[in-house]
Amino acid sequence: MAETQRKNLLRDLASAARREQETRVMSPARALRLGLARAAAQVLDLPLQVTGLKLTEVSLDALAGVLPDDMLLALLDGPDGARGAVGLDPAVVAALIEVQTMGAVGTQPVSDRRLTPTDAAMVAPWLDAALERVDVALDREAPVGGKDPGWLVGYRFGAMAEEPRALALALDSADFHMVRLTVDVALGRRTGEMLLLLPAAKPPEAPGKQARPVPQETFLSVPAELRVIAARLHLPLDRAGALKPGEILPLDGLLGAAELRAVDGTLAGVARLGRLGDHWAVRLGSGEDAAEAAEPAPPAALAELPAPKAAVKPLPDLPPFDSAPDTLPDLPPLDFDTGFEGEGSAAPLPDLPEIGNAGFE
């Protein structure tokens, strides 16, 4: 009996010492809890607490089905070109925006409006501050249990993604660490989830193992999408704005040659339209044709202007100034140079009669 009690006491002491050691060690989970809370308190003066945290692994193929459609999704730029992602619940986004715009977190129901890049821009400073504090906390500690938490270090806000599928297309890692956090904001006024998706560290390659060369046939079998532009029609803006379904556009003379362009719009070549059996077909042109097609063609309105019927005759040259005479001839006498009644002076005016008193006494 005494021996059993002694073993139980030793086990309890060892368990208590292990829990105390775990609280002192900075694990990735503890770094995330402290980083998110301290960033909210120091940047926004907002009480925030992580009440739940779960770490799992997820593949890139299953990523689109894991992310909810109503979350604010954004890419995270990491070290050496690595890319991660973050997802924020609308309730968490609303709390972060309310405290910045109104000074306090509200209690009204969260609106179901679509989140915009403006919302992402208002959330980004807090997110960057939190991830920076996580970096500092993990940089001071040695790896826990032989596991390197470097997969969590060095990420910052990149750009907002419109939907889960677009986010998955922007990521290039095959496997991800997914951290699902439950966040309590403003002492229970808002509660929501936050997702962190960070690339899993690649296992080290065995020494002496070299990458197997990829056969040339593999590259040649990669699909390349080309788009055929059959014609370009130039219309005035008012005419284009008045188009309605069912209208017929004249394409006479515009379907002789076609352009082959890549997905990004780069000109890959030119071709001529035709038919092969019951199908439309194109015949590829030469490189010279492609160079000519790369030059911008004049608008149809300018191409239809008629040529001038006759050449305009040039104007004759003006005579040189040195051919003018040195002296100019005198002007003829003007009318005011001659007198009225002979030469020299004008005729005298007659005397006026006396007016008298004009009837006044």
Protein Blocks (a to p, Z undefined) as FASTA:
>chain_A
ZZmmmmmmmmmmmmmmmmmmmmmpccfklmmmmmmmmmmmmmnopacddfbdcdddddfk
lmmmmpcfkbccdddddeehiacdddddfklmmmmmmmmmnopacfbdcdfbdcdfklmm
mmmmmmmmmmmmmmmmmmmpccehhiacklmgoiacfbdcfbfklmmmmpcbfbdcdddd
dddeehhlagcddddddddddddddehiacddddfklmmmpccdddddfbacdddfklmm
mpcehiacdfehklmbccdddfkopafbdcddddehjaccdddddfklmmmmmpccddfk
lmmpccdfbdcddddddddfklpcfbdcdddddfklpcfboghiacdddddddebjnopZ
Z
